[in-house]
Amino acid sequence: MLSKEDNEYLCRIGPGTPMGDLMRQYWIPAVRSDELPAPDCPPLRVKLLGEDLIAFRTTSGDVGMIQNACPHRGASLFFGRNEEEGLRCVYHGWKFDVAGACVDMPSEPAESNFKTKVHARAYPMYERGGVIWAYMGTREVPPPLPQIEAFLMNETPHTISMIHRPCNWMQGWEGEMDTVHAAFLHFGASKPEDQAPNSFNFYQANQRHAKFSVVETEFGTSYGAYRPAEDDTYYWRIAHMLFPFYAMIPQGPMGKDAKIGAYVPMDDYHTMHWEIFINPGVLAGFGAGSGGDGDVRSFGQDKTEIEKFIEERRASNVITGPALRPGQIPNGTGPFDRFNIEQNLDNDYMVDREAQRTGKSFTGIPGVRQQDMAVTETMGPIYKRYNEHLGTTDAMIIRTRRKMLAAAKALREDGVIPPGVDSPEVYRQRSGEVILPREVFWWDATKPMREIFEVEEIPAEFTTAGARK
């Protein structure tokens, strides 16, 4: 249980807060590329780390992100004219480039040099694979971007899902640290006798509770949650929390796909939840067990089951592309009007009490992510952790909170750079499910599967501080 002081320290991310300063050490996923679909397209309102910002794509295709207030008299730049490599305020015509420099000031006399003294707050941007990043820190030379495989494999067909979550960023992230909830919240209606023998699903349904092993890493924290499999083996669910807000969840065979989730703070009370799945990796490699013996039972899921899971995710999330998916609300123009779905707090996530009563669904809430949303968003805008009662299966939550608090305090008090900022290679990880002999240490035994990294060429931006497109 956290104290009230530490709960505030952990959750508040606005400018000048300890956790906000920690977040600003890293590159932040800010905008999806198709939100700025063409040169000189309409600007976009963005809320990021407590700041009101405007993103825009210039005539040449570069992306800028600047304060949503003209430095002249504070008018919103959302109404600005995006033209000829800059954004022009409609109030008095002042124009700013992607670096925030005022490049034209037609309201001043021609002989005036005042424009050279005016600058809008702007942030370096980088675009790759459908994702636009922002660096909001104070370094003159930004650090490298994290070598997260799913962000680097932009030539591979992939799915980018985004959902606006109206609660503090830490609540969703902590949900990923608590894998035992999957056996209840998501699969509580599953019965052992309905699962394939010797499968992951069978072992999870056969024993709902799990034991946890947690390790601290160079990138953050990792857990292995294990249950009995056969007499000499355990079924493991292995996942990673990568600083400052990334999660690699235990979904599917260990090491068989590249995926990433991110709980990006918009402000203290709103989160943009990103997920990227590399489709070929998810569906490839079946028929080869962890030992290469061709035994799909060691993976616990066959291809048909995983395809069904992907289709469910596609139906219940916002997917990249021009078409709206069922349940997706078209984006509006406000910063919180992006990537919302019909199931939400106001309509109780469309809970079906009859499906719950009859056992068709444990929760009655359609959709895996919607179930997560229901439990984390109803905790309140910022969860009061000082009222909770943690058990043994909360070991990962406890360790990660402690590490985040320690990192923020070390940065604030001693200038210690947080994990991963200057070591982008430590993010080369994969997660998943696996069957292991009982006598082995899971972290060592899964090293070859965890550290698969299928990126042949890494752009300079991900290896060298300050390298930008």
KOLPA-376660 format. One record per residue: residue in three letters; x, y, z of N, C-alpha, C, O in turn. Coordinates in steps of 0.05 Angstrom, whole numbers, plus 5000, padded with zeros to 4 digits. Atoms other than C-alpha are relative to their C-alpha. Example, Ala and Ser with C-alpha at 12.3 -4.5 7.8 and 13.67 -1.06 7.14 Angstrom:
// residues 2
ALA501849765000524649105156501850245000503950245013;SER498449764999527349795143498550225014499550445018;
***
This chain:
// residues 469
MET501749765000500050005000501850255000503750275016;LEU498549765001502650684981498950215019496650215026;SER500949774985502351305024498750194981499050184957;LYS501249805017498251884999502150174985501750244962;GLU497949855013504652264985501249864977501649974955;ASP498850155021507651704944498149954977498849944954;ASN502050035021501151604906499950244982499850224958;GLU499949765015501252324885502650024984502650104960;TYR497349995012508752284869500049824975501149894954;LEU500050205021507451664825498350094976499050044953;CYS502149965021501351914786500250274986499450284962;ARG500049745012502352654773502250044980504549994986;ILE498049995021505852784707500150274986501450304965;GLY499949735012504853524693502750125000504550025013;PRO497449865000510554004678501050075028499550185043;GLY498849944974515254064737499649795022500849825043;THR500350214980512853444774502349804997503449774975;PRO497850195002518052904790499549784979501349724964;MET500650215020514552364748499850134972500550004953;GLY500149865026513252874693502850044989503350014965;ASP497349965008520653034692501349734990502849734971;LEU499150265009522152284687499049934973500549844955;MET501250065026517352194629501450164978501850064956;ARG498849835020520652764592502949934993504150054975;GLN497450105008527252404591499949824975501949784962;TYR500450205021524351924539498650124976497250334978;TRP501749945023521551984469497249895006497049675018;ILE502850074993513851944473498449954974498450134957;PRO501950035023509051634421497850215003496450215023;ALA501849774997504752244407497649994982495350044991;VAL502149985020500652184344500349774980502549684974;ARG499950205021498851644294500250144973498950354969;SER499449855025501251824224497550074984497450284972;ASP502349945016494451774192498250215012496150285000;GLU501549774990491852314238500950264987499550464988;LEU499049775016496052794196500549884972502849844965;PRO499850175024494652464129501550114976502349964958;ALA498849895024497652954080501350275006500650395026;PRO498849734996502053574073497950225001496050224987;ASP501749774997498654214096497149925008495350075003;CYS502750084991492753814125499350165025501050295036;PRO500849854976488754104183501649925024502349695027;PRO498550074976492554154248498449845020495949825017;LEU501250194981491053684306500550095028502850145036;ARG499649964971489753824379501049755013500049535009;VAL498850234986494053384423500450085030501350315035;LYS499449964972494453324499502149795007501749555004;LEU497850194995501053024522501550105025502550335025;LEU498649934975504253024591499050265012500650425022;GLY501349774988499353554614500250254984499250464993;GLU499749765017500854034557498050004977497549794965;ASP501849965023495954304505501750074976503150284976;LEU498249975023499454234438498549984974496249894972;ILE501050025027498254274363502049864983504349944981;ALA498250145019501153774314499150074972496750104966;PHE500749935028501553944240502249884982504549844989;ARG498150105021504753664176500450224979498550334968;THR499349785018508354164132499849924971499249694964;THR500150035029508454244057501949784991501349634972;SER498050205007514653804053499649735013501049545008;GLY500650264987511653264098501149975028500549785042;ASP499050014972515453414163497750055019495750175012;VAL502049974979511553404228501050195021503350165030;GLY499449824978511553954280498049975022495749895017;MET501950004977508453994349500850245018502950245029;ILE499549754986507954674383497850065020495749935019;GLN502049924980504255004440497450094987497550214966;ASN502549925011496855114428499250285011497150325022;ALA500549724992497355864442502150164986504550134990;CYS498249825014500356384397501650175020500350285038;PRO498449844981506156734434499350295000500050445018;HIS500849725001503157394412498050075022498650215041;ARG502149944980496557414451498549755008496249785019;GLY501250254989494956684466497849884984496549704994;ALA502250125016490056534410500749714993503149644990;SER499550285006489255794395501049974971500050084952;LEU498950065027493555544337498649784986499349714964;PHE501750215013488454994323498750124975498349984955;PHE501349875022485155504277502050114979501350244960;GLY498049895018491755664243499949894972498849684966;ARG499850085028492955634169502649844996504849955001;ASN497750175004497655054153500950044971499649944952;GLU499349925027501355324092503050054997504250175015;GLU497349935008508255364060502049975023503350165031;GLU498050074980512355014113499750125028501650155043;GLY500549894974509055334173497150035008495449994991;LEU502749974990502955454216499650305006501150415023;ARG500449714998500156164212497550055018495349965012;CYS502249924982495856444269498150184984499050364971;VAL501949845015489456734240499450265014498050435002;TYR500649754985489157284293501550244987500350444980;HIS498449795011494857714267502049914979503750064969;GLY498450105022498257264216502849915007504449854989;TRP497350094993504457074256500349704992498449554996;LYS499750265011507356444226502549865013504549995017;PHE498050154985511555894260500749744985499049614973;ASP499150255013515755324232500049785021499249825043;VAL500150244983516554624262501850035024501449895045;ALA498349954977522054874308498950215019500250275040;GLY501249794984517555414336500950284994500150475007;ALA499049745008521255984303497850164986496450054969;CYS501849835015517056574280501350084974503450224974;VAL498849965026518456614206498650234984499650314963;ASP501449785014513457154187498350155021496950035037;MET501649844981510257734225498950244985499950464987;PRO500949795018506158134175498650235014498250445002;SER501249784986502858554229502050215009501250435018;GLU497949814992509558894244501150144975500950034953;PRO498849865022513059404200502249844987503449675000;ALA498050165015517659124147502850025011504349835010;GLU497349964990523759414180500449885028502649875039;SER499850124973522159074247501449745000501149574982;ASN498750264997526558504271498749855023500049665034;PHE501250124976521658314326499549704997499749555017;LYS500650285003520057634295502449825008502049595016;THR497750164992527157404309500249965030501849805040;LYS499950024970525857494384497749845011497549805035;VAL502350154991519457084386500249714993501049644971;HIS499850295005519256334393497749865014497149915038;ALA502150174988513555834406501349755011503249654999;ARG499050254989514855234450499449774980497149734973;ALA500350225019516054654402501849775007503849815022;TYR498550244992518653944407501049854975499649844955;PRO499050165021523053514363498149764995497049655014;MET501850225007518952984325501549804982503549874969;TYR498950215017520652324291497749824992496049755008;GLU502250175010516151894247501149744987503049754972;ARG499350255012516651164230497849805005496649785026;GLY501850224998511950584216497250075010496049915024;GLY502749924992505550964227499950145027497750215036;VAL500049874974507751284293501750254999503950254987;ILE498549754998509951994306500750055029498950065046;TRP499049974973514252104367500750295006501250454988;ALA499249744991515752724408502149975022501949805039;TYR498249984978521652894452499550265014499850475003;MET500949774985519353364507501950075022501350235040;GLY498049954979525653374549501650254996501150414977;THR498549755000530753914562502749964986504250164983;ARG497450045013536853594528500150154973498250144957;GLU499549885026539653994471500249794978499349834955;VAL499850235018541353334438498249785011498949665032;PRO501850214989535552834447501449735001503349684986;PRO498950274999537152114467499149844977497449924961;PRO501150185021536251524420497249925006496349935029;LEU502650124996529451234410500449715010502449595004;PRO499650274990528250564445499849794978498149814960;GLN499950215020529849944404497949795006498549565011;ILE502350184997522949644412499349884973498750034954;GLU500250135026522149134357497550084984497750124960;ALA502549935014514849294340500150274988498750324967;PHE499849735012516650024327501950004977501850174959;LEU498050005021522449834282499249844975500349894954;MET500750175023519049324237497850134983495750014979;ASN502149855014515349834197499549904971497549984959;GLU500450115026516149454131498249765002497349664981;THR501750244996512148874161497150095005496750285020;PRO502749934994504548904159499449995030500149795043;HIS500450004972502349104228497450155007496350304990;THR502449884991496349334268500650205022502050135041;ILE499649804980496349974308497250065013495450164999;SER502549954986490850024360500450235020502550245033;MET499949784981489350644401497350035013495250025000;ILE502549954985484150754455500550225021502450215036;HIS499949804979482951364498498949885026496749785026;ARG500950114975482551154571499850235020501850355028;PRO500349774982479551674619500749945029499049935046;CYS499050044972483751514680503150044999504350064978;ASN497249964998490851594704501649784986500749554986;TRP498450185016496251264662500949755016501149535004;MET498950224984498750824719498049775004498749545007;GLN502050204995492150454727499949784978499849554984;GLY499950205022492250124658502649855000502749604996;TRP497350134999499749984664500149795022501249575017;GLU500050194978498749644731498349754993498849535002;GLY501650225008493349214699501649794985501149554986;GLU498250195015498748914654501949865018503049655011;MET498250124981502948754715498649775015499949625030;ASP501650184984497348324743498849784982496449784977;THR500950205020496847724696498049805011496649674996;VAL501950194989492847304745497150084995495349914996;HIS502849915005486747724729498949884975496549864972;ALA501050115025486447414660498349755004496449704990;ALA501550254994484046754690497250065010495549885010;PHE502649934989478147124720498650194981496550134969;LEU501349785015476547774683499549924971497349964961;HIS500350075029477747504612499149724995497649674976;PHE500550285005477146754618498649865023498849625027;GLY501450124976472946654681497949804993497249635009;ALA502150195008467646284642501149754987499649564981;SER498850245012472645784613500149775020500749815043;LYS499950244983472345074640502349824990502749804966;PRO497850175008478244594640499249794980500749734961;GLU500850215018474344054605499450094972499249934953;ASP500549905026472944514547502550094985502450174962;GLN497549915012480244664533501649764989501249534998;ALA498350215011485144264492501949895021503150055036;PRO498250114980489143784536502850104996503750144974;ASN497249925000496144004554500450274986502550334974;SER499849745013494744704528500350225021499750185045;PHE499849774982496145384559497350065012497050105036;ASN502749944990488645504564499149805021497849875041;PHE500850214981487644844600501450055027500150045048;TYR498649974975493044984652499050255015498950245040;GLN501049764987490345684665497249955012496650045034;ALA502750054990483145444672500049805023498349805040;ASN499850224980485244844714500850115028500150005048;GLN499249874975488545294767500050304996501750414983;ARG500349715004486246014771502250165013503250355001;HIS497949854986491446244821502749934989503149714977;ALA497350045009498746314804502050105020501350265038;LYS497849894984505446434838501750184982502050134958;PHE498549805015509847014817502950005007503749965030;SER497249954997517247104807500650264985499950294961;VAL499649745012519447824794503050065000504550005019;VAL497249925001526248084770500050294991498450384975;GLU499549735009528748794762502049994977503949834979;THR498450025024531948924695501250284992500650485005;GLU498949755009535849454657497950184987498350424986;PHE502149845013529449674623497650065019495950225012;GLY502249974982524749624683499649765018501349715035;THR500550244984521648994713498749794982497649854961;SER501250235014519448304689498849805020499949785042;TYR501150214983515047764718499749744985499449734961;GLY500850265009514047024709497949905019498549865043;ALA502150114984507446764735499649714992499349654968;TYR500050295007507246004739497949845014497149905037;ARG501950204990502245444749501049724993502649694975;PRO499250285008503044684748499049934972496850004964;ALA500850125026503044364680499949705004498149605016;GLU499750294994505243634679501649975025502450165038;ASP498650064975508743294737502750145003503650215025;ASP497349894999515543574718500350274987502550364982;THR499949745014513644234685498150205012496350135027;TYR501849784993510544914698499250144975500650154955;TYR501049825021506345344653500650295009499750375030;TRP499149734993509346054653498750214982498450174957;ARG500849765015506446724632502150225007502350295030;ILE497749834996512247204623499650274985498950284962;ALA500549745011511647954612502050205011503450155031;HIS498149794993515648604617498650275002496950334986;MET500849724998514349304641502550164994504450165010;LEU497749855009519149754604499650305004497650414996;PHE500349714993520450464629499750164974500950104954;PRO501449914976517050924628497149905001495949935023;PHE502950085000510150634607499349774981497049734975;TYR500550215019511050054559499449735014500349685036;ALA500550274990508449344569500149804977499049854955;MET500150235018509748694532498649785015499649665034;ILE501750174985504148234553500449714992501549654971;PRO499750295006504047464557497849894983496049754993;GLN502150085019499747334496501249834978502649934961;GLY499050195020501346714455502749895007503949965028;PRO497550144995507546284450502450195005502750394991;MET497749844992513846564482501950054977502849864964;GLY498149935021518246934432499149984972500750014953;LYS500950045027513846814372498950244986498350234962;ASP500949765014511547514358501150255014501850255037;ALA499249744989513548244367497650175005496050214987;LYS502349844993508548674403500950205022502950165035;ILE499449804979508449284448497450145007495750194990;GLY502249824991503349674489501350245014503550225025;ALA499049764987504250374516497650155012495650194999;TYR502049844985500250764568501050295002502250365022;VAL498849735003501951474546498250205015495950235008;PRO501649814985499652004596499350254983501150394973;MET500949745012495552564564500150225021501350435017;ASP499749844976494852884632499649825024499849585021;ASP500250174976493752644703497549824999497549615013;TYR502550145000486752394686499249864974497149744972;HIS500650125026487052144614502549874989504849974992;THR497850165011491351624579499449924971497149864964;MET500350115027492451444506501449735000503849715003;HIS499050275000493250694503500649904972498849884955;TRP499150105026497350454444500549705002501449605022;GLU499150275003498249734421500849954971499450034952;ILE499150065027502249494361500549704999501949595016;PHE499650285005501948774336501249964972500250084953;ILE498850075026506348504281498749744991499249535001;ASN501850225007501448054245501449744990500849535000;PRO498850255009506047564208501349845023501249605023;GLY498750144977509947414272498049865018498649655029;VAL502050134983503547264309499049744988498549555003;LEU501250245013501146754258502149814989501449604978;ALA498050165012507846474237501349825022501149875045;GLY498350164982512145924267498549785014499749645032;PHE501550224987506645434288501049734991501949704968;GLY499050265006508444704290502849955008504049755002;ALA497250034990515244814322500050085030499650315037;GLY500049954972515644744397502550145009504250204993;SER497749864989520645084443502549854995504749974994;GLY497650155006525344524428500349934971502049774963;GLY499950065028523844504354499049734993499849614973;ASP500850275004520343844360497349974985496349754981;GLY502450015015514144034322497549955016495449895005;ASP502250064982509543944382498550265007499550415024;VAL501549754995504344504381498850005028498150225038;ARG501150004973501844274448501850155020500850255040;SER498249854982507944584480499450304999500250455017;PHE500849725001505245254457497250045012496650265021;GLY502649984987498245104483497850134984495550134992;GLN502149885017494645464427500749924971503049934962;ASP499550055028493745254355499450254984498550454994;LYS500249775017493545714296497150114999496750354999;THR502849925001485945734294499250175025497950375022;GLU500649864975485445964367501250284999499950485007;ILE498749735000490446534357498750184979498450424983;GLU501449845020487046754293497450115011496750345005;LYS502549914988480546794331500550235020499050425021;PHE499349804981483947204385500650274986499750484994;ILE499449765015486647694334497550134988497250374989;GLU502449895011479947774301498350145022497150345017;GLU501449884978476847924369501350275006499950475011;ARG498649754995482248454381499350214978498950444984;ARG500649815022480948754312497250115002496750344995;ALA502849914998473448784326499650195023497850355023;SER500549854976474249104394501950245004501650385024;ASN498249774998479749614382499950184976498850104955;VAL499749825022481150204338502449914983504649904994;ILE497950115017485249954279500850204980499250354969;THR499049815020489650354233498849954973498249734965;GLY501250025026486650504166497650184998496750295018;PRO502149815004481150924136497249915010495650085017;ALA502750104993475250474155499649995030501449935045;LEU500750024972471750514222499249725007497849594991;ARG500750274990471149864261497450025016496750235026;PRO502450004983464749664296500650095028502550005041;GLY499649904973464050044361501850245002502150355024;GLN498249774999469050584342498550264995496950284976;ILE501249745004466751304349501950174983504350184989;PRO498349835017469351774294501450215017500250325036;ASN498449804985474852234320498750284997497850354976;GLY500849725001472752944338502550175000504750084993;THR497749825002477153554342501350065027503450195028;GLY498849954974478453584417502149795007502149584996;PRO497850194993484553254449499049745012500349545010;PHE501150244988480052764486497949874982496549684990;ASP501950115019475752634425501349814980500149744960;ARG498650185018480852184393499849715011500349665034;PHE499850284994480151424392498349915024499349785043;ASN501950094980474051314435498349784988497949764963;ILE501750215010469450714430497350025015497150165035;GLU502849984989461950624444499849895028498450015044;GLN500150114973463050194505501750185018504150215014;ASN498549824982464950664561498650025027496649895032;LEU500949984973463850874632497150095002495650015020;ASP502749894999457451254616497849794995495649815005;ASN502050215005453850624590500849745012499949525003;ASP499150244985457150134638501249794982501049554986;TYR498550185019461249844580498249804988499149584979;MET502150175013454749534553500049725012499849534998;VAL500050254987454848994605497449854995495349964996;ASP502350185006450248404588499649835025501049635028;ARG500450154975447548154654499049724995499549545011;GLU501050275006444047564622502349814992502449585000;ALA497650165008450647324590501649945025502849725027;GLN498550054975453847394659498549805017499849625028;ARG501550184983448247034695500149714990500249535006;THR500150275012448146444647502749874997502949644990;GLY497350115002455646354648501250024973503449924968;LYS498949965027456546544575502550175002504450144986;SER497849814996461147094600500350045030498450065044;PHE499549964971464447174668499250285008498150325030;THR500649724993463647934666497450104987496250284998;GLY502249895015458148034615500850234982499150344968;ILE499049785016462448564582501449894975503449754978;PRO498750095025464148434509502750134995503050374998;GLY497449895007471448504490502049995023501550075045;VAL497950024980478048384526500850275010500950315035;ARG499149744991480349104528497750155014498250315033;GLN502249874986473449344547499749905028499050065046;GLN500050114973473748884607502150145017501750215040;ASP497949854986480349204626499250285007499750385028;MET500849724996477449894617498050025023498250205039;ALA502049994980471549734662501249995028500350135046;VAL498950024973475849534721502050225007502250305031;THR498149804994481250054715498950295000499750455016;GLU501249735001477050664697498150055023497750285031;THR501949974978471950534752501550025027500250065048;MET498549954976477650594803500050305006500850385028;GLY500049714997476851344793502250124983503949984973;PRO498049875017480951864754502949955009504649914993;ILE497450084989486851734801499349815023498149905043;TYR500650214980486451094842501350075027503750145027;LYS499049954973487351184917501349755011500149595025;ARG498650254993492550644928500449965030500949745039;TYR499650024971493050795002497649865013497649825037;ASN502250154989486350435010500049714993498249565001;GLU500050275011488249784976501249795020502449875040;HIS498950234985490149095005501349814980499849654968;LEU498650155020495448754963500749725010501249685034;GLY499350274994496748004961502549914986504050074975;THR497550115012502247534937500150044970502350064959;THR500049985029500047594864500450294991500450354967;ASP499549725006501248344868503050075001503750315002;ALA497249954997508748264873501250174978502950354984;MET499049845022510048564805499250295003500750474997;ILE500949724996505849174820501650145021502450375018;ILE498449884978509549294885502850074991503750294997;ARG497249955009516449224854500250224980502150394980;THR499949805021514849654794499550285011500850475004;ARG500549744987511950214836502550105014503350335012;ARG497649924986518050214880502250094982503650294987;LYS497849935018522750234821499450274986501250434982;MET500849745013518850804787500450235020501650445012;LEU499649794980518751214851502950055005503850285007;ALA497149974995526151084864501350154976503150324980;ALA498849885024527851284792499450304999501150464993;ALA500849725000523851934796501450165021502350395016;LYS498649864978526952114863503050034994504250245001;ALA497249985006533951954839500650214979502650354980;LEU499749795020533052404778499650275013501250455008;ARG500649744987530052964820502350095019503150325019;GLU498149934979535152934876502949994992504550145002;ASP497150045006541652694844500650014970502949974962;GLY499549985028540652764769500649734986501849734965;VAL499550265011540952014757498149944977495749964980;ILE501650045023538451854687498449735003499649535011;PRO501650244996532651344688500749774982502149814962;PRO499350245016533150634660499250034971497050124965;GLY500650025028533550554585500450254983500550244959;VAL499849765015534251284566502450014981502150074957;ASP497650005016541351224541501049724992503249694982;SER499450285007541250464530497749894984496349714994;PRO502450095015536250354474500049704994497849594989;GLU499950285007538649644462498749825022498149595016;VAL501150174979535849394529497149944995495949775009;TYR502850055006528849434500499649764981497349714973;ARG500250235019530248834454499049755015500649585023;GLN501250224985525448354488497549904986496350044970;ARG502650115007519647894473498849875024500249805043;SER501550124978514347614519498449764991498449694967;GLY501750215008509447044520499649785020500349815044;GLU500650244983507446364548501749774992502549744968;VAL498150215005511745754554499749785021499049845044;ILE499850224981512345064587503049955005504549924987;LEU497250044992518844974626500349785021498449745037;PRO499450194979521944424668499950145027500750375029;ARG500349884974520644554742502650095013502750275029;GLU497549944986527944564761501550244989503550325001;VAL498549795012530145134715499150275010496850305019;PHE500749724993530345884730498850134974500250144954;TRP501549915024525246184682501550234985501450234960;TRP498749775013529346824668502349904983502649994960;ASP497850105015535446444646499149814977500149824955;ALA500950205019531645894610498750124976498750014954;THR501449875023527746384566501650214986500650344968;LYS498349795012533546834547500149984969499750194956;PRO500050015029534046564475497450084987497450214966;MET502649935011526546654465499450295005498250424988;ARG500649724993526147334499501650194983500650414976;GLU498249825014531947634461500249964970502150064957;ILE500250005029529947454391499650284990497950435001;PHE500249725010530748094351500549994970502749954960;GLU499950055029529148054276500150254984499050264962;VAL499749755015530848764255502850004988504850005002;GLU497550025014536348734203501650265001504050265004;GLU498649745000537949474200498650195018496250245016;ILE501249824980536849954257500750294992503050364988;PRO499549725007536050694238501750145020501750075044;ALA498249864982541051174268498650135023499750165045;GLU501549874978535551504308499649825024499249915046;PHE500450194979535050874349502749915012502749745030;THR497450094990542550804362501750245009503450205026;THR498249784995545551504366498450245012496350315000;ALA501449774988543452084411500050234980502050304968;GLY500349765017540752664372499649954971498950134956;ALA500450055028540252304305497050024994495449895007;ARG502849975007533752514272499750004970501550064955;LYS500650025028530352414206500150284987499650314963;
***
